[in-house]
Structures are given as structure tokens and as C-alpha cells.
Amino acid sequence: MTAATDETPGRSAAWVLGVVREAVEEPSPRGIAAAISRLVRDGTLSPGTRLPTVRTLGTSLGVSPATVSGAWQALAAVGLVQSRGRSGTLVLDTGSTWMPPRYRDLVGVRGDSRLDLSTGTPDPLLLPDLGPILARIGSQPRSSTYLSEPVLPELGRHLARSWPYRAEAITVVDGALDAMARSLELLVRFGDRVVVEDPCFPPLLDLLDLLGAERVPVAMDGAGLLPVGLERALRSAPTAIVLQPRAHNPTGLSMPAGRAEELAAVLARHPDAEQTVVIEDDHSGMVSAAPDVSLGQHLPERVLHIRSFSKSHGPDLRIAALGGPRSLVDRIVARRMLGPGWTSRMLQQVLLELLTTSAGLDAVAEARRAYHFRQRELARALRRHGTLDLTGDGINMWLPVASEAAATLHLAAAGIRVAPGSPFRAGAAEDGDHVRVTVGRIRADHEAVGALLAAARLA
């Protein structure tokens, strides 16, 4: 992201306000958004330009701040602008229009590096071997009807037995984000409020922008979402709450059973949350060292639980399971029938064999052990170099730094790429700057990597 042009000669905040005011032909959310879009696309407002605040532009146009906010939400939904909290709303570089805004920020500038710890993806060497299974099922009969059950019966029974609570219905979709998107599209309408963890997974924020939802960030501690923060957030009568119960991305935290019980109790007794649905993204459950946990163990009628197999069995499988109340799951299944229809039953058969054969089970158990070892060894190295105890779960670690920009540059100079922390923020970063480190990619040299990360913290 380039520096904001309101600090460049000839591009002051007053200049930007004047240009925008002159371009607006109709002072409605649609009209304001259309004017900004034209200015961005003809190059008048270049990437990095800081737009006027909603209050400033509203006063200038004689409309309410809510009217301008609606325009900003519409622009964010199509990837033209992005809100950066106290830094304001900035014009984005639209060069990679196929990629949502925070994905672009997360990817950043790619170049040569000897160790890429920015990906948030599993170590490919720890994924199960699919070759023998694919060879075995390749000659089996394939589906010849569009009206078969969307989930293989045997896979459905296995998922039900392993689910953290008794779900009325379980289906299979094309990955965790597909499950998240379909759940939110079912529940959320423009202007609805959604409670999110802060920090959280950046594409979730892109998705909420696309839906026109207002996010309500809640801070976390070492056990996950803070109950007192959830209590406050529920006063806004949110439509949904999105949680990551295990191996949280980016922090690596896993929620203990006691915290899940506390959150469920807050939700159950709050008068403004009678219709609020919890969506749980258990994206790394099978490689997490923590026990399975869900608010559905206390509120099964209000929880949609997602279990992804990307981290454990491979992102290219594109499979996740979604379970919860039949009234919600069946509506998601029905909507999919008017799109992809179902997740490939061939891939479902591959997953079933991975979940039930000794080779598949052993591979995942080895990956779980390896990730736990890598987390522990890097944490030990960081402690030896004066860093706080940051032991996490799964494949990611959330490293506090004095300056995000300085830390990423310092590490890049040493041949290490990490993910900047700002795209993960749902609100103001009150606990300071961070970077996300994909610990699961560190196969060796934990001491040396730990020393570099510790030095980068103070850069």
C-alpha cells in the first residue's frame, strides 16, 4: 500500500474533499459510491488516497454520516476502498481485482525468500499421500444422478459420530470459507451486526463487507473471546457470532471447555441475543493438540459448526463439513443445489478413506505431533532471546512487535517472509502491532529463526 496522498503536495485532505464533493451528482449512498468509483477508475484518486471521514463528507454534502458510510460499504464490497480504523478509509490498488481487499494485503509483495512463514498453509510434506486412494477409487462407479444424497451415507455417519455435539444435520461443502460464506449469506442482511474476534481471519472481514454487515469486534485473551466483551457486544442484537474454537488464526489460541461454557451462558441469558446464531470455524481441528470444543455442547439449537480438512488433509481437497440445526443446514443444502449441487462424491470417498484407514489416521497424527513440536521449539527459542511465552496450537503464532512495517522489512532482509498483522484486525489494534508467523513451516533451525524473530520484534 502506498502512502496516503493527502500528505503529498497538491493532494491535501482539502483537495480530496473538494474533488469528491464536485464529483457527487446525487447525494445518496449509490450516488456517492458511483462518484468515488469514477474518480478511482480515471486515476484522479490514486491507490493510497485517504478519503474524507464520513462526518466531514456528510457535512460537506448536507447528508448524514450514515449515508456516506453506506457508500463506503458499497465501495469496500467491490474492492475499491478499505477502512483502516483510525487510519481512515483508503483507496485500494485494483490491479488484482480477482482477489478480495484483505487477501491482497495479506499476500503483500512477493519475492524471493529462503523461508516463507506468511502463508498460513500446512507443510505439504506432512499431508497424507493421496496416490494409493485415488488409484483405488478411480475405477469405482461414479454418480449418474443429480438427485442422490449430497453426502455419502458412510461419510455422514462417520462425521456424526465424531462431531463435538449431537447435530441435527451435517452436510459437506467446498472448504471452510465456503461453509462460512453460505452460513452468513443465509443469516445476514445488509446492515445486520456480526460479532467477530479481534484479531480474526481477514477473508471473513472481506465477506462481511461484501454482505454490507456491520462487524462488532470483541477482544480476546489467552482462552479466546472475552465473556465481558461478548456481553457488551450482544447489546447491539447481532445476527451472528463467528468464532474459531481451536488453533485460532492468527493467534494460535485454543478455547478451553470452561470458556466455551462461559460464552454459552452469556449468550443464553442475554435478552438481545435470542435469535443470534453462533458460527464456529474449526479449520485446524484434526492437527490441533487441544480437545474438541464447541458452544454447541450447550446450545446445539443455535450453533453452526464447521470442520475443515484443509490443514490436516490438504487445501486442494476443498472439503469441509457443516453441522447444526436442520432448519438452517437444510436451507444451505437447498441453495447449493441451485449452484454447485454437491461436493464431489469422489473427493468425499477420498476423505472417508483418509478418516478411517490406518495410513490416513497415522499421517494426521504425525502432522499433529510435528506441528506441536515446532510450536514448542520456536517458543523455547523466543524465550531464550527474551520474548514472552507465546506457545500456541496448530500452525500459526501471533508475534507482538514494536512496528509491523519495521519487523516485516527486517525479516525480509534476512530472507524470511511473515504476514503483516493489520489485515487481521477487526477494530483498533489496542494491544499494539503484531505479525503472524506460520510456525508449521519451520522444519528445522528453530533456534536461528527464533533469534531473527526476536530481533525483528524490536526493529
C-alpha distance (Angstrom), angle and dihedral (degrees) to the residues before:
residue distance angle dihedral
M1 . . .
T2 3.79 . .
A3 3.77 122.5 .
A4 3.80 115.5 -82.6
T5 3.79 110.3 -88.8
D6 3.80 93.7 -139.0
E7 3.81 84.3 82.8
T8 3.83 92.3 52.9
P9 3.84 119.7 93.3
G10 3.80 109.4 -96.3
R11 3.78 92.0 17.8
S12 3.78 103.3 78.5
A13 3.79 124.5 153.1
A14 3.80 88.0 -102.7
W15 3.81 90.7 52.8
V16 3.81 92.1 50.8
L17 3.81 91.2 47.9
G18 3.80 91.1 50.7
V19 3.80 93.8 48.1
V20 3.79 92.4 49.0
R21 3.80 93.8 45.4
E22 3.81 91.7 51.9
A23 3.81 92.0 47.9
V24 3.81 96.1 52.6
E25 3.79 109.0 96.7
E26 3.80 96.7 170.7
P27 3.84 119.2 31.2
S28 3.80 95.3 -142.0
P29 3.82 127.9 107.7
R30 3.81 89.6 -100.8
G31 3.80 93.2 45.7
I32 3.80 94.6 47.8
A33 3.81 91.8 46.6
A34 3.80 91.1 49.2
A35 3.80 91.6 51.2
I36 3.81 93.0 50.0
S37 3.80 90.0 46.4
R38 3.81 91.4 54.6
L39 3.81 91.6 48.2
V40 3.80 91.8 50.5
R41 3.79 95.4 46.1
D42 3.81 95.0 47.8
G43 3.81 90.8 49.1
T44 3.80 98.4 -112.8
L45 3.80 90.2 119.2
S46 3.79 107.2 40.7
P47 3.82 127.5 -159.8
G48 3.79 110.5 -71.8
T49 3.81 95.7 29.7
R50 3.79 110.4 144.2
L51 3.79 109.7 -134.0
P52 3.82 122.8 -142.3
T53 3.78 116.6 -87.3
V54 3.79 116.4 -96.8
R55 3.79 89.9 -110.7
T56 3.82 94.6 48.8
L57 3.78 95.0 47.7
G58 3.80 92.1 41.2
T59 3.80 91.0 54.9
S60 3.80 91.2 46.5
L61 3.81 92.7 50.8
G62 3.80 96.0 37.9
V63 3.81 94.5 -118.0
S64 3.80 134.3 114.3
P65 3.81 122.7 -88.7
A66 3.81 87.3 -116.3
T67 3.82 89.6 62.5
V68 3.82 91.3 54.9
S69 3.79 91.1 43.0
G70 3.81 88.9 56.4
A71 3.80 89.4 54.2
W72 3.81 91.7 49.1
Q73 3.82 90.1 51.0
A74 3.79 91.2 51.2
L75 3.81 91.3 49.8
A76 3.80 91.7 47.3
A77 3.80 90.3 51.4
V78 3.82 91.0 60.8
G79 3.81 94.5 42.1
L80 3.81 99.8 -108.5
V81 3.80 98.5 117.0
Q82 3.77 139.2 15.0
S83 3.78 132.3 -156.7
R84 3.80 113.5 -128.1
G85 3.80 98.6 -174.8
R86 3.79 110.2 -124.1
S87 3.81 90.2 5.5
G88 3.78 89.3 67.5
T89 3.80 132.9 -131.5
L90 3.79 113.7 -43.8
V91 3.78 134.2 -164.0
L92 3.80 110.2 -115.1
D93 3.77 130.2 -137.8
T94 3.82 103.0 -106.3
G95 3.80 95.7 -163.5
S96 3.83 93.4 112.0
T97 3.77 97.9 42.4
W98 3.81 93.5 164.7
M99 3.79 90.4 65.5
P100 3.86 120.5 74.6
P101 3.83 115.4 -117.3
R102 3.81 100.7 -103.3
Y103 3.77 91.3 42.7
R104 3.81 86.5 58.3
D105 3.80 90.8 50.5
L106 3.79 90.8 47.0
V107 3.79 93.7 51.1
G108 3.78 92.5 46.3
V109 3.80 119.8 167.9
R110 3.78 113.9 -16.9
G111 3.77 121.7 -147.5
D112 3.76 141.9 134.5
S113 3.79 116.6 -46.9
R114 3.76 131.9 160.9
L115 3.81 92.1 -140.9
D116 3.80 122.9 27.4
L117 3.80 109.2 -161.8
S118 3.81 94.9 161.1
T119 3.78 101.7 83.1
G120 3.82 105.5 84.5
T121 3.81 87.3 -147.8
P122 3.81 129.3 121.9
D123 3.79 125.7 -97.6
P124 3.83 104.3 -92.1
L125 3.80 89.7 -145.2
L126 3.81 89.2 64.1
L127 3.81 96.6 53.1
P128 3.82 119.2 104.7
D129 3.81 118.7 -98.9
L130 3.81 107.9 -104.2
G131 3.81 96.4 -175.4
P132 3.82 99.8 91.0
I133 3.81 92.5 44.6
L134 3.79 94.1 48.2
A135 3.79 90.6 48.8
R136 3.79 91.1 50.0
I137 3.80 98.1 48.7
G138 3.80 95.6 38.0
S139 3.79 92.6 88.4
Q140 3.81 96.0 43.8
P141 3.84 120.0 109.4
R142 3.78 114.2 -88.1
S143 3.81 130.7 -142.1
S144 3.78 113.7 -77.0
T145 3.81 98.5 -179.4
Y146 3.78 136.3 62.3
L147 3.78 91.6 -147.5
S148 3.80 102.2 63.9
E149 3.80 117.9 116.4
P150 3.84 108.4 -76.8
V151 3.82 91.7 -130.6
L152 3.79 124.0 54.4
P153 3.82 104.8 -111.8
E154 3.81 94.3 -129.9
L155 3.81 92.0 48.5
G156 3.80 90.0 48.1
R157 3.80 91.4 53.0
H158 3.80 91.8 48.1
L159 3.81 92.2 50.2
A160 3.81 91.6 48.4
R161 3.81 91.2 52.6
S162 3.80 92.3 50.3
W163 3.83 97.4 41.3
P164 3.84 114.6 117.4
Y165 3.82 91.4 -124.5
R166 3.80 137.5 10.6
A167 3.80 104.4 -77.8
E168 3.80 118.6 -166.7
A169 3.81 92.1 -141.5
I170 3.82 136.8 11.7
T171 3.79 127.0 -168.9
V172 3.81 135.9 174.2
V173 3.81 123.5 -120.3
D174 3.80 138.1 174.1
G175 3.79 101.5 -82.5
A176 3.78 137.4 -46.4
L177 3.80 96.2 -71.4
D178 3.81 90.4 50.7
A179 3.80 88.4 53.3
M180 3.81 90.5 46.9
A181 3.79 93.2 48.5
R182 3.80 94.3 48.1
S183 3.80 92.0 47.3
L184 3.80 93.7 49.8
E185 3.81 93.4 43.2
L186 3.80 88.0 54.8
L187 3.80 94.8 48.9
V188 3.80 109.0 28.6
R189 3.77 130.4 73.0
F190 3.81 129.0 -176.0
G191 3.81 109.7 -67.6
D192 3.81 95.6 17.4
R193 3.78 117.7 134.7
V194 3.81 123.3 -121.4
V195 3.80 124.5 -168.9
V196 3.81 113.3 -135.4
E197 3.77 135.1 178.0
D198 3.79 116.7 -106.4
P199 3.00 108.6 -110.7
C200 3.80 103.3 28.9
F201 3.81 142.8 153.3
P202 3.86 108.5 -58.4
P203 3.86 97.6 -137.4
L204 3.81 87.9 59.6
L205 3.80 88.4 61.8
D206 3.81 90.8 47.7
L207 3.79 89.0 51.0
L208 3.80 93.0 50.3
D209 3.81 89.9 49.7
L210 3.79 89.5 51.4
L211 3.80 90.7 52.0
G212 3.81 91.9 47.7
A213 3.81 90.9 -119.4
E214 3.78 124.6 154.3
R215 3.79 111.0 -128.3
V216 3.78 120.6 -141.4
P217 3.82 107.9 -157.8
V218 3.80 119.9 -150.1
A219 3.80 122.3 -167.8
M220 3.80 124.0 -122.6
D221 3.78 136.6 -141.5
G222 3.80 130.2 -166.3
A223 3.82 91.7 -67.0
G224 3.80 97.6 47.2
L225 3.80 133.6 -105.0
L226 3.81 112.1 21.5
P227 3.83 112.7 -116.2
V228 3.81 92.4 -145.8
G229 3.80 89.4 52.9
L230 3.78 91.4 49.4
E231 3.81 89.5 49.7
R232 3.81 90.1 56.7
A233 3.79 93.5 43.1
L234 3.79 92.9 53.3
R235 3.81 89.9 63.2
S236 3.81 86.5 75.8
A237 3.85 89.7 61.8
P238 3.81 95.9 -124.1
T239 3.79 121.0 -158.7
A240 3.80 93.9 -141.1
I241 3.79 144.8 7.7
V242 3.81 119.5 -147.2
L243 3.82 118.2 -154.8
Q244 3.79 138.2 171.7
P245 3.82 104.6 -149.0
R246 3.82 98.6 -173.4
A247 3.82 137.1 30.9
H248 3.80 89.2 1.3
N249 3.79 115.4 -145.8
P250 3.02 115.2 -104.0
T251 3.82 103.1 6.5
G252 3.81 101.5 45.2
L253 3.82 90.6 -133.5
S254 3.80 122.3 147.4
M255 3.79 121.4 -155.6
P256 3.82 116.1 -123.2
A257 3.79 119.5 -135.5
G258 3.80 91.1 -108.6
R259 3.81 93.0 59.0
A260 3.81 91.1 48.5
E261 3.80 88.8 53.4
E262 3.82 91.1 49.2
L263 3.81 92.6 50.8
A264 3.78 92.0 46.9
A265 3.80 90.1 51.5
V266 3.82 91.4 51.2
L267 3.78 90.4 49.8
A268 3.81 94.8 45.6
R269 3.80 95.5 52.9
H270 3.80 100.3 39.8
P271 3.83 112.6 105.4
D272 3.83 93.4 -152.3
A273 3.81 94.7 55.2
E274 3.79 104.1 58.5
Q275 3.82 92.4 120.1
T276 3.81 98.2 32.8
V277 3.82 114.8 124.7
V278 3.81 123.0 -153.5
I279 3.82 116.7 -139.1
E280 3.81 112.6 -162.8
D281 3.80 120.0 -162.4
D282 3.82 107.4 -158.8
H283 3.79 91.7 177.6
S284 3.82 98.1 157.9
G285 3.78 102.1 27.1
M286 3.79 99.3 129.7
V287 3.82 93.6 52.0
S288 3.80 93.5 40.6
A289 3.79 117.6 107.7
A290 3.82 90.4 -149.4
P291 3.82 125.0 92.4
D292 3.79 118.8 -98.7
V293 3.81 110.3 -90.6
S294 3.79 134.7 176.4
L295 3.78 140.0 165.9
G296 3.79 83.1 -132.2
Q297 3.80 87.5 78.7
H298 3.82 85.1 71.3
L299 3.82 104.3 23.6
P300 3.83 106.6 27.0
E301 3.79 92.6 160.4
R302 3.82 91.7 60.0
V303 3.81 104.4 40.6
L304 3.80 131.7 89.6
H305 3.81 106.5 -167.6
I306 3.82 121.4 -161.7
R307 3.79 122.3 -160.9
S308 3.80 114.3 -171.3
F309 3.80 124.6 -163.6
S310 3.81 96.7 -164.7
K311 3.81 97.9 99.0
S312 3.80 93.6 42.7
H313 3.80 103.2 36.6
G314 3.79 105.9 17.2
P315 3.83 138.3 -69.2
D316 3.81 91.6 -116.9
L317 3.79 91.8 64.6
R318 3.83 86.0 71.5
I319 3.79 92.5 -158.9
A320 3.78 132.7 139.0
A321 3.79 132.4 156.9
L322 3.80 122.7 -130.5
G323 3.79 121.4 -162.4
G324 3.78 137.0 172.6
P325 3.80 142.6 94.1
R326 3.80 112.4 2.9
S327 3.80 90.9 -132.5
L328 3.82 89.4 64.3
V329 3.80 102.3 32.7
D330 3.81 93.9 49.8
R331 3.81 90.6 53.7
I332 3.80 90.1 52.5
V333 3.81 90.6 49.3
A334 3.80 91.2 49.0
R335 3.81 91.8 51.3
R336 3.81 91.6 49.7
M337 3.79 89.5 54.6
L338 3.82 86.4 67.3
G339 3.81 91.0 52.8
P340 3.81 127.1 23.9
G341 3.81 90.1 -6.8
W342 3.78 96.6 -150.6
T343 3.78 141.9 -10.6
S344 3.81 111.4 -91.7
R345 3.78 108.9 -79.8
M346 3.79 88.6 -148.7
L347 3.80 89.2 60.8
Q348 3.79 89.4 44.5
Q349 3.81 88.6 55.8
V350 3.80 89.8 50.4
L351 3.81 90.0 51.6
L352 3.79 92.3 47.2
E353 3.79 91.6 54.7
L354 3.80 91.3 46.8
L355 3.81 89.8 52.1
T356 3.79 96.4 46.8
T357 3.83 108.8 32.1
S358 3.78 125.0 82.4
A359 3.82 93.0 -122.9
G360 3.81 92.3 55.4
L361 3.78 94.5 42.9
D362 3.81 92.5 47.3
A363 3.81 92.3 50.2
V364 3.80 92.9 53.0
A365 3.80 92.1 44.8
E366 3.81 89.5 53.1
A367 3.81 91.1 49.2
R368 3.80 90.8 50.1
R369 3.80 90.5 51.0
A370 3.82 92.5 46.4
Y371 3.80 94.5 50.4
H372 3.78 91.3 47.4
F373 3.81 89.7 51.1
R374 3.81 93.0 48.4
Q375 3.82 92.0 49.3
R376 3.80 91.1 49.6
E377 3.82 95.8 46.3
L378 3.79 94.7 48.0
A379 3.81 90.7 46.9
R380 3.81 89.6 52.4
A381 3.78 91.3 49.8
L382 3.81 91.6 49.5
R383 3.81 90.8 50.0
R384 3.78 90.8 51.5
H385 3.80 88.0 55.0
G386 3.79 94.3 50.4
T387 3.80 101.6 -92.4
L388 3.80 123.9 136.2
D389 3.81 121.1 -103.0
L390 3.80 104.4 -78.4
T391 3.79 102.3 166.2
G392 3.79 108.4 155.9
D393 3.78 141.0 171.4
G394 3.78 131.6 -106.6
I395 3.79 120.3 5.8
N396 3.84 105.6 -42.1
M397 3.80 138.4 74.2
W398 3.84 127.8 -167.8
L399 3.81 107.5 -140.3
P400 3.82 119.4 -164.1
V401 3.81 112.6 -137.5
A402 3.78 136.2 -179.6
S403 3.81 90.8 -124.0
E404 3.80 127.3 9.2
A405 3.80 93.2 -153.0
A406 3.81 94.4 46.8
A407 3.80 93.1 46.1
T408 3.81 94.7 50.4
L409 3.81 91.3 47.8
H410 3.81 92.5 45.9
L411 3.81 91.2 52.4
A412 3.80 93.2 42.8
A413 3.80 88.6 56.9
A414 3.81 87.3 55.6
G415 3.82 91.5 49.8
I416 3.82 96.5 -102.9
R417 3.78 124.0 121.6
V418 3.82 121.6 -158.9
A419 3.79 131.3 173.3
P420 3.82 118.4 -100.8
G421 3.78 113.4 -116.8
S422 3.82 100.4 -136.6
P423 3.84 97.5 79.4
F424 3.83 88.6 60.1
R425 3.80 93.1 57.5
A426 3.78 119.0 107.1
G427 3.80 92.1 -179.2
A428 3.80 140.7 2.4
A429 3.81 113.5 -34.8
E430 3.79 95.9 -118.7
D431 3.81 92.6 164.5
G432 3.80 93.7 55.7
D433 3.80 135.2 -109.9
H434 3.81 123.7 -29.7
V435 3.78 141.3 175.4
R436 3.80 126.7 -151.0
V437 3.78 116.9 -125.2
T438 3.82 120.0 -163.4
V439 3.78 95.6 -140.9
G440 3.79 91.7 178.8
R441 3.80 89.1 73.8
I442 3.82 94.5 59.5
R443 3.81 104.1 96.5
A444 3.80 97.3 167.5
D445 3.82 143.8 -8.6
H446 3.81 93.4 59.5
E447 3.79 90.6 159.5
A448 3.80 94.2 53.9
V449 3.82 93.6 43.7
G450 3.80 90.2 46.7
A451 3.80 91.0 53.2
L452 3.82 91.4 51.6
L453 3.79 92.6 47.3
A454 3.80 91.6 48.1
A455 3.80 90.9 51.2
A456 3.81 91.3 47.5
R457 3.81 90.5 54.7
L458 3.80 89.9 70.0
A459 3.82 97.9 35.9
